[in-house]
């Protein structure tokens, strides 16, 4: 499945939604992305994982793939494809000592890549990265399905030195594709770009 096919399937399955929709920080956005629906579409889940897998080449048996809450299912498929052992967040942070806030088998210092779905404001990623660092697994790479190109990447880089951030898609790329394939109007394109350029407080 090509990247264009992926985008077409995301639209068909309702993963891309348009309107005046409230997002995580309480503000409203003209477009939102529900990649948490991917497990309901196994073929699309697998295809997405196959496109992400080349971003996480296994360099040694020490490498680990860490997921956010929303990417546990996707991470399991990426882990299966790449052979990279997976870690994931467990429970509320306050309910566990730092040593048990990340689930999975790892040793202190294992090279760790964080997999997330939509990089928006960076807050969910920072929480998981904080947990991981407290357990002795500092994250130096972040991989996302979609970078909204707002201030999420800057927020993460401000907290972690020399952090690498990679994405399968960027919002500008998706917006252009949606317009070219007549999925959205010019008015909505402008609304998305205006929202994209608005900093998150």
C-alpha positions in Angstrom: 0.0 0.0 0.0 1.5 3.4 -1.0 1.3 6.5 1.1 -1.4 7.9 -1.1 -3.4 4.7 -0.5 -2.9 5.1 3.2 -4.3 8.6 3.1 -7.3 7.5 1.0 -8.0 4.7 3.6 -7.6 7.1 6.5 -10.3 9.3 4.9 -12.6 6.3 4.1 -12.3 4.9 7.6 -13.1 8.2 9.4 -9.6 8.6 10.8 -9.5 12.1 9.4 -12.4 14.2 10.6 -13.3 17.8 9.6 -15.3 20.5 11.3 -15.0 22.8 14.4 -13.8 20.1 16.7 -12.5 20.5 20.3 -9.0 19.1 20.7 -6.9 18.0 23.7 -5.9 21.5 24.9 -9.5 22.7 24.9 -9.2 24.8 21.8 -11.0 24.0 18.5 -9.5 22.7 15.3 -10.8 22.3 11.7 -9.3 18.8 11.3 -8.6 16.0 13.8 -7.0 12.6 13.5 -8.3 9.5 15.2 -5.5 6.9 14.7 -6.8 5.1 17.8 -9.3 3.6 15.3 -6.6 1.7 13.4 -7.0 -1.6 15.4 -10.6 -1.7 14.0 -9.1 -1.9 10.5 -6.4 -4.6 10.8 -5.2 -4.3 7.2 -4.8 -0.5 7.6 -3.1 -1.0 11.0 -0.6 -3.4 9.4 0.0 -1.1 6.4 0.7 1.8 8.7 3.1 -0.2 10.7 4.9 -1.4 7.6 5.5 2.2 6.6 6.8 3.1 10.0 9.1 0.1 10.4 11.9 1.5 8.2 12.2 4.5 10.6 13.2 2.1 13.4 15.9 -0.1 12.1 17.2 -2.5 14.8 20.9 -1.8 15.3 21.4 -4.1 18.2 19.5 -6.4 20.6 19.5 -3.5 23.1 17.2 -1.3 21.1 13.7 -0.7 22.5 10.5 0.7 21.0 8.4 2.7 23.6 4.8 3.6 22.8 2.3 6.2 24.1 -1.1 5.1 25.4 -2.6 5.6 22.0 0.0 3.7 20.0 0.2 0.4 22.0 -1.6 -1.6 19.4 0.3 0.0 16.5 3.6 -0.4 18.4 2.9 -4.1 18.8 2.7 -4.6 15.1 5.8 -2.4 14.4 7.6 -4.5 17.1 6.5 -7.7 15.3 7.7 -6.5 11.9 11.0 -5.1 13.1 11.8 -7.6 15.9 12.4 -4.6 18.3 11.2 -5.3 21.8 8.4 -3.0 22.9 7.8 -1.0 26.1 4.6 0.8 27.0 3.3 3.1 29.8 1.5 1.4 32.7 -1.3 2.9 34.8 -1.4 6.4 36.3 2.0 7.8 37.1 1.1 8.6 40.7 0.0 4.9 41.3 3.4 3.4 40.7 7.0 4.0 41.7 9.1 5.2 38.7 10.6 1.8 38.3 7.2 0.3 37.5 5.7 3.2 35.4 6.9 1.6 32.1 6.0 -2.0 31.3 8.2 -4.4 29.5 11.7 -5.9 29.7 14.7 -3.5 29.4 18.0 -2.6 31.1 19.1 0.8 32.1 20.5 2.7 29.1 18.8 0.7 26.4 18.5 2.9 23.2 14.8 3.9 23.1 12.6 5.2 20.3 9.2 6.7 21.3 6.3 6.0 18.9 3.4 8.4 19.0 0.5 9.1 16.6 -0.2 12.8 16.3 2.4 15.3 17.5 0.4 18.3 18.6 1.6 20.1 21.7 4.1 17.5 22.9 2.5 17.0 26.3 1.5 13.3 26.1 5.0 12.5 24.7 6.7 14.4 27.4 4.8 12.5 30.1 5.9 9.1 28.7 9.4 10.4 28.1 9.5 11.6 31.7 8.5 8.1 32.9 11.1 6.5 30.6 13.9 8.7 31.8 13.0 8.0 35.5 13.4 4.3 34.7 16.8 4.8 33.2 15.7 4.8 29.5 16.1 8.3 28.1 14.4 8.8 24.8 16.6 10.3 22.0 14.3 9.7 19.0 10.6 10.3 18.5 8.6 8.8 15.6 5.1 10.0 14.8 2.5 9.1 12.2 1.7 12.8 11.8 3.5 16.0 12.7 1.0 18.9 12.8 3.9 21.3 12.5 2.7 23.3 15.3 4.9 23.7 18.4 5.0 20.1 19.5 8.4 19.4 18.1 9.9 22.6 19.5 8.4 21.7 22.9 10.1 18.3 22.9 13.4 19.6 21.7 13.4 22.3 24.4 13.2 19.5 27.0 15.6 17.0 25.4 19.0 17.8 24.0 19.8 16.4 20.5 16.3 14.8 20.2 15.6 13.4 16.7 12.0 13.7 15.5 10.7 11.9 12.4 7.3 11.6 10.9 5.5 9.5 8.3 3.4 12.5 7.3 3.4 16.3 7.9 0.2 18.2 8.1 1.1 20.5 5.1 1.6 17.4 3.0 -1.8 15.9 4.0 -3.6 19.2 3.5 -2.3 19.5 0.0 -3.3 15.9 -0.7 -6.8 16.4 0.6 -7.3 19.4 -1.6 -5.9 17.8 -4.7 -8.3 14.9 -4.3 -11.3 17.1 -3.6 -11.8 15.9 0.0 -11.8 19.5 1.4 -12.7 22.9 0.2 -10.3 25.9 -0.3 -12.0 27.5 2.7 -11.1 24.5 4.9 -7.6 24.5 3.5 -7.2 28.0 4.7 -8.7 27.2 8.1 -6.3 24.3 8.6 -3.3 26.4 7.6 -4.4 29.2 10.0 -4.9 26.7 12.8 -1.5 25.2 12.0 0.2 28.5 12.4 -1.5 29.3 15.7 0.7 28.7 18.6 -0.6 26.5 21.5 -0.5 28.2 24.8 
